[in-house]
Amino acid sequence: MNIIVSHIQTHPLIKAREAGQFAMEFSPDLGLSTMTVHLSPDGVDFSTGERLPWHAVEEVNANENNCFVVEGDALRKVVAFSEYTNRVYSLMPTRSAPTMLISGIPMHRIKDTDPYRDTLEKIKAARPVGEVLDTATGLGYTAIEAAKTAHHVTTIELDPVALDIAQDNPWSRALFDNPKITQCIGDSYDVIETLDDTYFTRIIHDPPMYNLAPHLYSSDFYMELYRVLRGSGRMFHYIGNPESKSGRSVTRGVIQRLLAVGFSQVKHYAQAFGVVAFK
Ligand SMILES: C[S@@+](CC[C@H](N)C(=O)[O-])C[C@H]1O[C@@H](n2cnc3c(N)ncnc32)[C@H](O)[C@@H]1O
C-alpha cells in the first residue's frame, strides 16, 4: 500500500524538524500504524525508499481538507472528478478515519464525532448478522464493520470514482480484501430489483443526504427494501441530524413512507442520526 499523508501527520514532522530531531515515529497510513522516519536537511526519508522534500511536507501541511499519496518524491492529491455524476470526490483527513467529500459534502459525521465513531453508531443500530445489504458503499466503513459480525455483506456503489478514492484509503482496505464482502456497481434503486425476495437479514441504508438522492428516500425504493428483507428483519436508515429543521421534516416523511410500505415499526435512533425499521 502507498504511503498516504495529511496535515495531521505533517504537523509533528515540522515541529520535530524545528526541534532539531533526526528521526521520529510517523504514520504512513493515516493513523493506522507507525514507522520510524529520518529527517534530513532535504526532507523526510521513509524506510520504504520514498523521500518527501520539505516543500512537499509544507504543501501537505497547508491543506487541511485533503490527503496526499507519496509517489517517489512527489505528491498526488487524492481527488477525482466523475464524468458520470459530474461530482468531485476527495478524501478529507480527520484525527480518526478520513471521510469522503462529494462536491465538498462530507459523507460521514465529523462534527462532535468522527467517521469511525459515526460508523460504529450505525452498526449498533443495524446489529448486522446473517446476510447484510449495504445500499451505499462509499468508503466501505459500514460494509467492513458489518462483515465483522455478519455472514456476508452485499454493498452497492453508484459511482466507480468513489471506489477509486476508497482504493487510496488505508481505512478502506478490507472492502477490497475481505471475501465476506461482495461489491456491486450501480444505482441501488435499480440493483435492488435484481435481488431475491426476503434474502437479507439486515439492511444498512446509508444514502447521501435527501437532496442529493431523493429516489433513495422514495416509497418505490422502500417497497423494494421491504421486499428483500427477511421476516423479522431489521433495517437502519441514516437520515441526518434529527435536531435540524430539514432533518426533522425528512425524518417525518421517511417514517410515514416506511410504515406505508409495510414496515411494522419504525423507531427514531438519534445516536446514529437515523431510524430503525422492523419487518
Ligand atoms: C453517505 S456515503 C456512504 C458511506 C458508507 N456507508 C461508508 O461507510 O463509508 C453515500 C455513498 O452512496 C453513493 N451513492 C449515491 N447515490 C447512490 C445510488 N443511487 N446507489 C448507490 N450508491 C449511491 C455515493 O457515491 C456515496 O459513495
The ligand as an SDF file (V2000), in Angstrom:
LIG
                    3D

 27 29  0  0  0  0  0  0  0  0999 V2000
  -23.0080    8.5230    2.8720 C   0  0  0  0  0  0  0  0  0  0  0  0
  -21.9900    7.7310    1.6780 S   0  0  0  0  0  0  0  0  0  0  0  0
  -21.9700    6.0920    2.2730 C   0  0  0  0  0  0  0  0  0  0  0  0
  -20.9590    5.8870    3.3620 C   0  0  0  0  0  0  0  0  0  0  0  0
  -20.6490    4.4410    3.5920 C   0  0  0  0  0  0  0  0  0  0  0  0
  -21.7710    3.7290    4.1670 N   0  0  0  0  0  0  0  0  0  0  0  0
  -19.4020    4.2780    4.4300 C   0  0  0  0  0  0  0  0  0  0  0  0
  -19.4940    3.6490    5.4770 O   0  0  0  0  0  0  0  0  0  0  0  0
  -18.3380    4.7780    4.0410 O   0  0  0  0  0  0  0  0  0  0  0  0
  -23.0370    7.5940    0.2960 C   0  0  0  0  0  0  0  0  0  0  0  0
  -22.4510    6.8650   -0.9030 C   0  0  0  0  0  0  0  0  0  0  0  0
  -23.5500    6.4860   -1.7400 O   0  0  0  0  0  0  0  0  0  0  0  0
  -23.1650    6.6210   -3.0730 C   0  0  0  0  0  0  0  0  0  0  0  0
  -24.4180    6.7560   -3.8330 N   0  0  0  0  0  0  0  0  0  0  0  0
  -25.0770    7.8820   -4.1950 C   0  0  0  0  0  0  0  0  0  0  0  0
  -26.1890    7.5760   -4.8590 N   0  0  0  0  0  0  0  0  0  0  0  0
  -26.2530    6.2140   -4.9240 C   0  0  0  0  0  0  0  0  0  0  0  0
  -27.1610    5.3080   -5.5180 C   0  0  0  0  0  0  0  0  0  0  0  0
  -28.2350    5.7420   -6.1390 N   0  0  0  0  0  0  0  0  0  0  0  0
  -26.9060    3.9870   -5.4090 N   0  0  0  0  0  0  0  0  0  0  0  0
  -25.7920    3.5340   -4.7540 C   0  0  0  0  0  0  0  0  0  0  0  0
  -24.8940    4.3620   -4.1850 N   0  0  0  0  0  0  0  0  0  0  0  0
  -25.1150    5.6870   -4.2590 C   0  0  0  0  0  0  0  0  0  0  0  0
  -22.2780    7.8520   -3.0830 C   0  0  0  0  0  0  0  0  0  0  0  0
  -21.4560    7.8490   -4.2400 O   0  0  0  0  0  0  0  0  0  0  0  0
  -21.5200    7.6760   -1.7810 C   0  0  0  0  0  0  0  0  0  0  0  0
  -20.3440    6.9680   -2.0110 O   0  0  0  0  0  0  0  0  0  0  0  0
  1  2  1  0
  2  3  1  0
  2 10  1  0
  3  4  1  0
  4  5  1  0
  5  6  1  0
  5  7  1  0
  7  8  2  0
  7  9  1  0
 10 11  1  0
 11 12  1  0
 11 26  1  0
 12 13  1  0
 13 14  1  0
 13 24  1  0
 14 15  1  0
 14 23  1  0
 15 16  2  0
 16 17  1  0
 17 18  1  0
 17 23  2  0
 18 19  1  0
 18 20  2  0
 20 21  1  0
 21 22  2  0
 22 23  1  0
 24 25  1  0
 24 26  1  0
 26 27  1  0
M  CHG  2   2   1   9  -1
M  END
$$$$
